[in-house]
Amino acid sequence: MNEPNWFGRLVLKNLLQVATVCGLSLLTLSGSAHAQTRNRYDVNSSSIKLGFFTPGSGVGRQAGGSQILNFEAETVVQYIPERNENSVFSIGYIERDNFRIIPVMLSQITHDNKRTSGYDYYYGYGLGVFSTRLNSGGVTTTSGSTKNLIGAQAVMGLNLTESTFLEFKYLYPAKYDNQFVGGLQVMFGMRM
């Protein structure tokens, strides 16, 4: 019974190592001149994010813990400069012990390019599919099988520099076996 958990942790660890090496390689190859001339919201601009997910329910925390490491990659698929908006496609990976969510989302993001508040922030919403597995025992039991749940997310972020940012997301998928599996993500991201 411990073997699948061990294997999942090994896969996640290797996935994060590969993503880190790829991200650093792309940053090195892109060069500083390229980063200065390209708009961070142009179509095909990409970013990688690393952070933590906090399940919003006791069942989720029981199955995976209160802080779960997560990874996400995204790319801009549409940019509308007149409205300070862009559409972003993202895929993430959240897994620990008996809890896994793979969110595949399309989001609409609005930017404060005029910086009327003094901060370079953005906000938006997204819709998509959450590939979810929750295996909990005890008082509340779930099936433990992988299910595709329709859901939404709210996004808020703060650009720290031209290429780095902090992002907060609240994931709200449909219920899994009558249990809420959404929660809060806090991530640090780098644009490439």
Secondary structure, DSSP 8 states (H G I E B T S, - for coil): -HHHHHHHHHHHHHHHHHHHHHHHHHHHHHHHHHHHHS-TTSTT-EEEEEEEEEESSHHHHHHH-SSEEEEEEEEEEEEEGGGTEEEEEEEEEEEETTEEEEEEEEEEEEE-TT-TTSS-EEEEEEEEEEEEEE---TTS-----EEEEEEEEEEEEEESSSSEEEEEEEEEE--BTTB---EEEEEEEEE-
